[in-house]
Amino acid sequence: MKKVVLTCLTASLLFSCKKDDKKDAETSNLGKNEFKIGNTTYNKGSILSQSGTIILTGVSGTSGGTITVSFNEGAPSSGGTFKIVSLEDQDMADEISIAASTVMGSTVKNYKSETNSSNPSAKVTVDGGKVKVEFSDLTVKSDDGSTEKVSANIAE
């Protein structure tokens, strides 16, 4: 009886600690390499990383989207909390800028982060040289002045 209880306890611990990749982002609640622009979630895309810039593309039905994360001093060697600012104001090692684009048919809309004290921060982790960036509910602004909320879970 003691062996059965011990086996059941061990099994319940193992299954309760199972990691769910779909919800592993602590800040954005999106699956790995998913992002959301407005009310649309994009996934099944590709990722490109070079010289401190990460570009994630994705699709949702018949529309496409991209998220671009730019680090100020190249790819980070360690993680932490990074402040999200505009590309023009980015001058510290712990600052990043975010750009987002949507494409539906022939309509393209581009958005970018602005420097704003109410911006959320991004959680950046580095493991084995691979960078992961998570953020949620960042307000980005387009050239025409319209805004959207953007969230992302980006992992190289």
N, C-alpha and C positions, 0 to 999 in steps of 0.2 A: 504494500500500500504506500509506503514511504517513497519507493522508487517511482510509482505512478504520479504521485503529487509533485515530486521533484521534476519529472519529465514534463508534466503539464505547465508548471511554473516556468521552466526554461523555455518551452515552446511559446508561451504567451509573451515572455520578455522579448524573444527574437522577433516575433511578428509585430509587436507593438513598436519596435524600434526601426522597422523597415522604412527606408527613405522613399518618399513619393516624389519622383522627378518632376511631376506635373506641378507641384506646389512647393518646390524647394527654395524659391526666392522669398526671403524674409520681408523684403520691403515692397515688392511689386505684385506678389501672388500670381505671377505668370509662370508658365513652364519655361524650360531652358530654351533660349533663343526665340522667345516670343516677345512681341511688343504691342502696345495699344496706342492708337492715335484717335482721339475722340472716343467714340463708342465702338470702334472697329479693332479687333485683335488680329494681328498678322503673325503668320508662322510658316513653316515649311520652306524657308528661304535659305540663303547662304550667308556666310560670314567672311569678311576680308579684314585682315589686320596688318598694318604696316606703318612703321615710323610713328607710333603713338596715336594712330587713328584706327578706330574700329568701325566698320560699316556692316550693318546687318540688314539684309533685305528679306521681305516676306510677302506673302499673298493672303488675301481673304476674298474668296469668291472670285469676282472678276476684277478686283482692284489690287494694286500693289502698293508697297510702302517701303521706306528705308528709315533707319535710325543711324546717325553718325555720332560717335563719341570722339572728341579730340582732347588729348592730354596735352598739357602745356610743355612738358619737358620730355617728350617721348614716352614710351610705354613705362608704366611705373614698376619699380622693383619690389615694392611692398604695398600692401593694401591699407585701407583706412576709410575715413569719411572725407569725401571730396565735395567741395562747394561747387555748385553749378552756376556758371556766369556766362556772359556773352563772349563770343570769340574775341571781340575787340578789347574786352576788359581782362582777358585771361593773362595773368602774369605771375602766378604763384604755382609751385609744384603740386599743391593739393587742390587745384582748380581744373574743372573740365567744362567744355561747352558741348551742347547737344544741338543737333540739327535733325529735322524730320521732314519727310516728303511723302505725299500720297499721289497716286496716279490712278485715275479712273477714266478709261477711254483715252481721249486726247487732253484731258484736263489734269494738269500738274499743279500741286499746291506745296509750297516750301515754307517751312517754319524753322525758327531758331530760338535758342534760349536767350534770355536777356538777364542782365545783372539786376537782381531784385532781392531784397532782404527776406522776402517771404518764400523764396525758392526752397524746395526740399533739397537735402543733400543726397549724394549718391554713395552707396556702399560699394567699395571697390575691394576685391580680394585678389591676391596673386598666389597661385599654387603651381610650382614647377614651371614658372615662366609664363603660365597661361593666366590671362586677366579675365575677371568676371565683374560686370558692372550692373548694379540694380538700383532703380529709382522708381518712384511712383508719383503721379499727380503733379508733374511739372507743367506749368503753363508756358507754352511756346507761342510765338507771335509770327504771323506771316507778313509779307511785304505790304499787303493791303490792309493791315491792322487787325485782322481777325485772329482769334486765339483758339487754341485747343489744349486739352490735357493730354500728356504723354506719360506712359509708364513703360518700363522695359526690364527684361532679365536677359542680359547678354553675356555669353560665356564662350571664350575661344575654344 
